[in-house]
Amino acid sequence: MSAQAVVWEWRALLAEWMSKKSMRLAVLLGGLLAVSIAVNAMIILADGSRP
């Protein structure tokens, strides 16, 4: 088996693994980003309302 064939097989396996995990990861990161923005907005609003 040539080295290039090994590389292509490894890339195919990696792409298959990534396609399964990437959607979950994207949803997780999107959710964390939304929560982070919401928390920051609440902190800014709460801090701005103080005299």
N, CA, C and O atoms as a Maestro MAE file, in Angstrom:
{
 s_m_m2io_version
 :::
 2.0.0
}

f_m_ct {
 s_m_title
 :::
 protein
 m_atom[204] {
  # First column is atom index #
  i_m_mmod_type
  r_m_x_coord
  r_m_y_coord
  r_m_z_coord
  i_m_residue_number
  s_m_chain_name
  s_m_pdb_residue_name
  s_m_pdb_atom_name
  i_m_atomic_number
  :::
  1 25 0.853 -1.199 0.000 1 A "MET " " N  " 7
  2 3 0.000 0.000 0.000 1 A "MET " " CA " 6
  3 2 0.892 1.253 0.000 1 A "MET " " C  " 6
  4 15 1.797 1.376 0.825 1 A "MET " " O  " 8
  5 25 0.635 2.152 -0.905 2 A "SER " " N  " 7
  6 3 1.476 3.344 -0.990 2 A "SER " " CA " 6
  7 2 1.103 4.336 0.099 2 A "SER " " C  " 6
  8 15 0.016 4.277 0.674 2 A "SER " " O  " 8
  9 25 2.017 5.237 0.365 3 A "ALA " " N  " 7
  10 3 1.791 6.241 1.401 3 A "ALA " " CA " 6
  11 2 0.619 7.147 1.037 3 A "ALA " " C  " 6
  12 15 -0.144 7.567 1.907 3 A "ALA " " O  " 8
  13 25 0.481 7.446 -0.256 4 A "GLN " " N  " 7
  14 3 -0.618 8.326 -0.682 4 A "GLN " " CA " 6
  15 2 -1.971 7.664 -0.443 4 A "GLN " " C  " 6
  16 15 -2.929 8.336 -0.061 4 A "GLN " " O  " 8
  17 25 -2.059 6.354 -0.662 5 A "ALA " " N  " 7
  18 3 -3.312 5.626 -0.419 5 A "ALA " " CA " 6
  19 2 -3.658 5.667 1.067 5 A "ALA " " C  " 6
  20 15 -4.824 5.809 1.434 5 A "ALA " " O  " 8
  21 25 -2.642 5.542 1.918 6 A "VAL " " N  " 7
  22 3 -2.873 5.613 3.369 6 A "VAL " " CA " 6
  23 2 -3.388 6.998 3.749 6 A "VAL " " C  " 6
  24 15 -4.315 7.125 4.549 6 A "VAL " " O  " 8
  25 25 -2.791 8.020 3.178 7 A "VAL " " N  " 7
  26 3 -3.211 9.398 3.471 7 A "VAL " " CA " 6
  27 2 -4.653 9.617 3.032 7 A "VAL " " C  " 6
  28 15 -5.440 10.211 3.769 7 A "VAL " " O  " 8
  29 25 -5.013 9.139 1.822 8 A "TRP " " N  " 7
  30 3 -6.379 9.335 1.327 8 A "TRP " " CA " 6
  31 2 -7.392 8.588 2.182 8 A "TRP " " C  " 6
  32 15 -8.482 9.097 2.445 8 A "TRP " " O  " 8
  33 25 -7.031 7.362 2.624 9 A "GLU " " N  " 7
  34 3 -7.939 6.586 3.470 9 A "GLU " " CA " 6
  35 2 -8.124 7.293 4.813 9 A "GLU " " C  " 6
  36 15 -9.237 7.366 5.335 9 A "GLU " " O  " 8
  37 25 -7.027 7.815 5.368 10 A "TRP " " N  " 7
  38 3 -7.085 8.528 6.641 10 A "TRP " " CA " 6
  39 2 -7.955 9.778 6.505 10 A "TRP " " C  " 6
  40 15 -8.747 10.090 7.395 10 A "TRP " " O  " 8
  41 25 -7.803 10.489 5.390 11 A "ARG " " N  " 7
  42 3 -8.624 11.687 5.157 11 A "ARG " " CA " 6
  43 2 -10.105 11.333 5.057 11 A "ARG " " C  " 6
  44 15 -10.954 12.059 5.577 11 A "ARG " " O  " 8
  45 25 -10.421 10.215 4.388 12 A "ALA " " N  " 7
  46 3 -11.819 9.792 4.246 12 A "ALA " " CA " 6
  47 2 -12.406 9.448 5.612 12 A "ALA " " C  " 6
  48 15 -13.536 9.829 5.919 12 A "ALA " " O  " 8
  49 25 -11.642 8.731 6.430 13 A "LEU " " N  " 7
  50 3 -12.120 8.389 7.773 13 A "LEU " " CA " 6
  51 2 -12.303 9.639 8.617 13 A "LEU " " C  " 6
  52 15 -13.289 9.767 9.343 13 A "LEU " " O  " 8
  53 25 -11.359 10.555 8.522 14 A "LEU " " N  " 7
  54 3 -11.455 11.802 9.283 14 A "LEU " " CA " 6
  55 2 -12.662 12.615 8.839 14 A "LEU " " C  " 6
  56 15 -13.379 13.168 9.674 14 A "LEU " " O  " 8
  57 25 -12.893 12.694 7.526 15 A "ALA " " N  " 7
  58 3 -14.033 13.452 7.006 15 A "ALA " " CA " 6
  59 2 -15.351 12.832 7.480 15 A "ALA " " C  " 6
  60 15 -16.291 13.551 7.821 15 A "ALA " " O  " 8
  61 25 -15.415 11.509 7.500 16 A "GLU " " N  " 7
  62 3 -16.636 10.834 7.956 16 A "GLU " " CA " 6
  63 2 -16.872 11.116 9.435 16 A "GLU " " C  " 6
  64 15 -18.001 11.382 9.847 16 A "GLU " " O  " 8
  65 25 -15.801 11.057 10.237 17 A "TRP " " N  " 7
  66 3 -15.915 11.318 11.672 17 A "TRP " " CA " 6
  67 2 -16.308 12.773 11.918 17 A "TRP " " C  " 6
  68 15 -17.149 13.061 12.770 17 A "TRP " " O  " 8
  69 25 -15.697 13.679 11.171 18 A "MET " " N  " 7
  70 3 -15.984 15.096 11.348 18 A "MET " " CA " 6
  71 2 -17.429 15.417 10.974 18 A "MET " " C  " 6
  72 15 -18.065 16.238 11.634 18 A "MET " " O  " 8
  73 25 -17.954 14.787 9.932 19 A "SER " " N  " 7
  74 3 -19.313 15.104 9.498 19 A "SER " " CA " 6
  75 2 -20.320 14.719 10.572 19 A "SER " " C  " 6
  76 15 -21.336 15.394 10.739 19 A "SER " " O  " 8
  77 25 -20.048 13.638 11.303 20 A "LYS " " N  " 7
  78 3 -20.951 13.234 12.381 20 A "LYS " " CA " 6
  79 2 -20.830 14.174 13.568 20 A "LYS " " C  " 6
  80 15 -21.835 14.541 14.177 20 A "LYS " " O  " 8
  81 25 -19.616 14.562 13.896 21 A "LYS " " N  " 7
  82 3 -19.383 15.371 15.084 21 A "LYS " " CA " 6
  83 2 -19.584 16.863 14.832 21 A "LYS " " C  " 6
  84 15 -19.907 17.607 15.758 21 A "LYS " " O  " 8
  85 25 -19.397 17.305 13.593 22 A "SER " " N  " 7
  86 3 -19.378 18.744 13.330 22 A "SER " " CA " 6
  87 2 -20.724 19.405 13.596 22 A "SER " " C  " 6
  88 15 -20.771 20.539 14.073 22 A "SER " " O  " 8
  89 25 -21.821 18.710 13.292 23 A "MET " " N  " 7
  90 3 -23.134 19.316 13.540 23 A "MET " " CA " 6
  91 2 -23.374 19.497 15.034 23 A "MET " " C  " 6
  92 15 -23.842 20.547 15.474 23 A "MET " " O  " 8
  93 25 -23.049 18.458 15.814 24 A "ARG " " N  " 7
  94 3 -23.209 18.574 17.264 24 A "ARG " " CA " 6
  95 2 -22.305 19.668 17.811 24 A "ARG " " C  " 6
  96 15 -22.712 20.456 18.665 24 A "ARG " " O  " 8
  97 25 -21.084 19.706 17.315 25 A "LEU " " N  " 7
  98 3 -20.130 20.714 17.783 25 A "LEU " " CA " 6
  99 2 -20.595 22.114 17.406 25 A "LEU " " C  " 6
  100 15 -20.495 23.037 18.214 25 A "LEU " " O  " 8
  101 25 -21.100 22.281 16.195 26 A "ALA " " N  " 7
  102 3 -21.588 23.591 15.761 26 A "ALA " " CA " 6
  103 2 -22.777 24.036 16.607 26 A "ALA " " C  " 6
  104 15 -22.868 25.204 16.986 26 A "ALA " " O  " 8
  105 25 -23.689 23.109 16.903 27 A "VAL " " N  " 7
  106 3 -24.842 23.444 17.742 27 A "VAL " " CA " 6
  107 2 -24.381 23.810 19.144 27 A "VAL " " C  " 6
  108 15 -24.870 24.776 19.731 27 A "VAL " " O  " 8
  109 25 -23.440 23.040 19.680 28 A "LEU " " N  " 7
  110 3 -22.928 23.314 21.028 28 A "LEU " " CA " 6
  111 2 -22.240 24.677 21.086 28 A "LEU " " C  " 6
  112 15 -22.493 25.465 21.997 28 A "LEU " " O  " 8
  113 25 -21.372 24.952 20.115 29 A "LEU " " N  " 7
  114 3 -20.665 26.231 20.112 29 A "LEU " " CA " 6
  115 2 -21.634 27.394 19.891 29 A "LEU " " C  " 6
  116 15 -21.486 28.454 20.499 29 A "LEU " " O  " 8
  117 25 -22.620 27.194 19.025 30 A "GLY " " N  " 7
  118 3 -23.626 28.233 18.802 30 A "GLY " " CA " 6
  119 2 -24.420 28.513 20.066 30 A "GLY " " C  " 6
  120 15 -24.688 29.669 20.393 30 A "GLY " " O  " 8
  121 25 -24.796 27.458 20.778 31 A "GLY " " N  " 7
  122 3 -25.519 27.627 22.039 31 A "GLY " " CA " 6
  123 2 -24.681 28.345 23.078 31 A "GLY " " C  " 6
  124 15 -25.173 29.239 23.768 31 A "GLY " " O  " 8
  125 25 -23.416 27.961 23.195 32 A "LEU " " N  " 7
  126 3 -22.531 28.623 24.155 32 A "LEU " " CA " 6
  127 2 -22.339 30.093 23.795 32 A "LEU " " C  " 6
  128 15 -22.301 30.952 24.676 32 A "LEU " " O  " 8
  129 25 -22.220 30.378 22.517 33 A "LEU " " N  " 7
  130 3 -22.054 31.760 22.074 33 A "LEU " " CA " 6
  131 2 -23.292 32.584 22.412 33 A "LEU " " C  " 6
  132 15 -23.178 33.717 22.880 33 A "LEU " " O  " 8
  133 25 -24.474 32.017 22.174 34 A "ALA " " N  " 7
  134 3 -25.720 32.724 22.474 34 A "ALA " " CA " 6
  135 2 -25.840 32.998 23.972 34 A "ALA " " C  " 6
  136 15 -26.222 34.095 24.379 34 A "ALA " " O  " 8
  137 25 -25.512 31.994 24.789 35 A "VAL " " N  " 7
  138 3 -25.573 32.176 26.245 35 A "VAL " " CA " 6
  139 2 -24.570 33.238 26.679 35 A "VAL " " C  " 6
  140 15 -24.885 34.086 27.515 35 A "VAL " " O  " 8
  141 25 -23.381 33.197 26.122 36 A "SER " " N  " 7
  142 3 -22.349 34.176 26.473 36 A "SER " " CA " 6
  143 2 -22.795 35.595 26.142 36 A "SER " " C  " 6
  144 15 -22.625 36.511 26.948 36 A "SER " " O  " 8
  145 25 -23.365 35.773 24.953 37 A "ILE " " N  " 7
  146 3 -23.843 37.104 24.550 37 A "ILE " " CA " 6
  147 2 -24.973 37.562 25.472 37 A "ILE " " C  " 6
  148 15 -25.014 38.722 25.883 37 A "ILE " " O  " 8
  149 25 -25.885 36.649 25.793 38 A "ALA " " N  " 7
  150 3 -27.006 37.007 26.674 38 A "ALA " " CA " 6
  151 2 -26.500 37.414 28.059 38 A "ALA " " C  " 6
  152 15 -26.965 38.404 28.624 38 A "ALA " " O  " 8
  153 25 -25.559 36.658 28.603 39 A "VAL " " N  " 7
  154 3 -25.014 36.975 29.934 39 A "VAL " " CA " 6
  155 2 -24.294 38.323 29.900 39 A "VAL " " C  " 6
  156 15 -24.462 39.140 30.805 39 A "VAL " " O  " 8
  157 25 -23.497 38.556 28.865 40 A "ASN " " N  " 7
  158 3 -22.798 39.832 28.754 40 A "ASN " " CA " 6
  159 2 -23.784 40.991 28.639 40 A "ASN " " C  " 6
  160 15 -23.576 42.042 29.246 40 A "ASN " " O  " 8
  161 25 -24.850 40.810 27.871 41 A "ALA " " N  " 7
  162 3 -25.848 41.866 27.723 41 A "ALA " " CA " 6
  163 2 -26.532 42.154 29.059 41 A "ALA " " C  " 6
  164 15 -26.766 43.313 29.400 41 A "ALA " " O  " 8
  165 25 -26.852 41.106 29.812 42 A "MET " " N  " 7
  166 3 -27.485 41.313 31.121 42 A "MET " " CA " 6
  167 2 -26.556 42.038 32.080 42 A "MET " " C  " 6
  168 15 -26.989 42.907 32.837 42 A "MET " " O  " 8
  169 25 -25.277 41.679 32.046 43 A "ILE " " N  " 7
  170 3 -24.305 42.347 32.924 43 A "ILE " " CA " 6
  171 2 -24.191 43.820 32.548 43 A "ILE " " C  " 6
  172 15 -24.172 44.685 33.424 43 A "ILE " " O  " 8
  173 25 -24.117 44.109 31.251 44 A "ILE " " N  " 7
  174 3 -23.991 45.495 30.793 44 A "ILE " " CA " 6
  175 2 -25.243 46.291 31.173 44 A "ILE " " C  " 6
  176 15 -25.136 47.416 31.662 44 A "ILE " " O  " 8
  177 25 -26.415 45.718 30.953 45 A "LEU " " N  " 7
  178 3 -27.662 46.416 31.288 45 A "LEU " " CA " 6
  179 2 -27.776 46.631 32.789 45 A "LEU " " C  " 6
  180 15 -28.171 47.710 33.230 45 A "LEU " " O  " 8
  181 25 -27.436 45.623 33.575 46 A "ALA " " N  " 7
  182 3 -27.529 45.741 35.032 46 A "ALA " " CA " 6
  183 2 -26.549 46.791 35.535 46 A "ALA " " C  " 6
  184 15 -26.866 47.565 36.438 46 A "ALA " " O  " 8
  185 25 -25.362 46.814 34.951 47 A "ASP " " N  " 7
  186 3 -24.344 47.776 35.367 47 A "ASP " " CA " 6
  187 2 -24.753 49.192 34.927 47 A "ASP " " C  " 6
  188 15 -24.505 50.159 35.647 47 A "ASP " " O  " 8
  189 25 -25.369 49.311 33.763 48 A "GLY " " N  " 7
  190 3 -25.778 50.626 33.263 48 A "GLY " " CA " 6
  191 2 -26.946 51.213 34.024 48 A "GLY " " C  " 6
  192 15 -27.111 52.433 34.047 48 A "GLY " " O  " 8
  193 25 -27.764 50.375 34.650 49 A "SER " " N  " 7
  194 3 -28.935 50.882 35.366 49 A "SER " " CA " 6
  195 2 -28.571 51.379 36.754 49 A "SER " " C  " 6
  196 15 -29.384 52.030 37.411 49 A "SER " " O  " 8
  197 25 -27.368 51.084 37.207 50 A "ARG " " N  " 7
  198 3 -26.942 51.567 38.536 50 A "ARG " " CA " 6
  199 2 -26.659 53.060 38.464 50 A "ARG " " C  " 6
  200 15 -26.103 53.543 37.478 50 A "ARG " " O  " 8
  201 25 -27.038 53.788 39.504 51 A "PRO " " N  " 7
  202 3 -26.770 55.246 39.497 51 A "PRO " " CA " 6
  203 2 -25.293 55.561 39.664 51 A "PRO " " C  " 6
  204 15 -24.909 56.730 39.678 51 A "PRO " " O  " 8
  :::
 }
 m_bond[203] {
  # First column is bond index #
  i_m_from
  i_m_to
  i_m_order
  :::
  1 1 2 1
  2 2 3 1
  3 3 4 2
  4 3 5 1
  5 5 6 1
  6 6 7 1
  7 7 8 2
  8 7 9 1
  9 9 10 1
  10 10 11 1
  11 11 12 2
  12 11 13 1
  13 13 14 1
  14 14 15 1
  15 15 16 2
  16 15 17 1
  17 17 18 1
  18 18 19 1
  19 19 20 2
  20 19 21 1
  21 21 22 1
  22 22 23 1
  23 23 24 2
  24 23 25 1
  25 25 26 1
  26 26 27 1
  27 27 28 2
  28 27 29 1
  29 29 30 1
  30 30 31 1
  31 31 32 2
  32 31 33 1
  33 33 34 1
  34 34 35 1
  35 35 36 2
  36 35 37 1
  37 37 38 1
  38 38 39 1
  39 39 40 2
  40 39 41 1
  41 41 42 1
  42 42 43 1
  43 43 44 2
  44 43 45 1
  45 45 46 1
  46 46 47 1
  47 47 48 2
  48 47 49 1
  49 49 50 1
  50 50 51 1
  51 51 52 2
  52 51 53 1
  53 53 54 1
  54 54 55 1
  55 55 56 2
  56 55 57 1
  57 57 58 1
  58 58 59 1
  59 59 60 2
  60 59 61 1
  61 61 62 1
  62 62 63 1
  63 63 64 2
  64 63 65 1
  65 65 66 1
  66 66 67 1
  67 67 68 2
  68 67 69 1
  69 69 70 1
  70 70 71 1
  71 71 72 2
  72 71 73 1
  73 73 74 1
  74 74 75 1
  75 75 76 2
  76 75 77 1
  77 77 78 1
  78 78 79 1
  79 79 80 2
  80 79 81 1
  81 81 82 1
  82 82 83 1
  83 83 84 2
  84 83 85 1
  85 85 86 1
  86 86 87 1
  87 87 88 2
  88 87 89 1
  89 89 90 1
  90 90 91 1
  91 91 92 2
  92 91 93 1
  93 93 94 1
  94 94 95 1
  95 95 96 2
  96 95 97 1
  97 97 98 1
  98 98 99 1
  99 99 100 2
  100 99 101 1
  101 101 102 1
  102 102 103 1
  103 103 104 2
  104 103 105 1
  105 105 106 1
  106 106 107 1
  107 107 108 2
  108 107 109 1
  109 109 110 1
  110 110 111 1
  111 111 112 2
  112 111 113 1
  113 113 114 1
  114 114 115 1
  115 115 116 2
  116 115 117 1
  117 117 118 1
  118 118 119 1
  119 119 120 2
  120 119 121 1
  121 121 122 1
  122 122 123 1
  123 123 124 2
  124 123 125 1
  125 125 126 1
  126 126 127 1
  127 127 128 2
  128 127 129 1
  129 129 130 1
  130 130 131 1
  131 131 132 2
  132 131 133 1
  133 133 134 1
  134 134 135 1
  135 135 136 2
  136 135 137 1
  137 137 138 1
  138 138 139 1
  139 139 140 2
  140 139 141 1
  141 141 142 1
  142 142 143 1
  143 143 144 2
  144 143 145 1
  145 145 146 1
  146 146 147 1
  147 147 148 2
  148 147 149 1
  149 149 150 1
  150 150 151 1
  151 151 152 2
  152 151 153 1
  153 153 154 1
  154 154 155 1
  155 155 156 2
  156 155 157 1
  157 157 158 1
  158 158 159 1
  159 159 160 2
  160 159 161 1
  161 161 162 1
  162 162 163 1
  163 163 164 2
  164 163 165 1
  165 165 166 1
  166 166 167 1
  167 167 168 2
  168 167 169 1
  169 169 170 1
  170 170 171 1
  171 171 172 2
  172 171 173 1
  173 173 174 1
  174 174 175 1
  175 175 176 2
  176 175 177 1
  177 177 178 1
  178 178 179 1
  179 179 180 2
  180 179 181 1
  181 181 182 1
  182 182 183 1
  183 183 184 2
  184 183 185 1
  185 185 186 1
  186 186 187 1
  187 187 188 2
  188 187 189 1
  189 189 190 1
  190 190 191 1
  191 191 192 2
  192 191 193 1
  193 193 194 1
  194 194 195 1
  195 195 196 2
  196 195 197 1
  197 197 198 1
  198 198 199 1
  199 199 200 2
  200 199 201 1
  201 201 202 1
  202 202 203 1
  203 203 204 2
  :::
 }
}
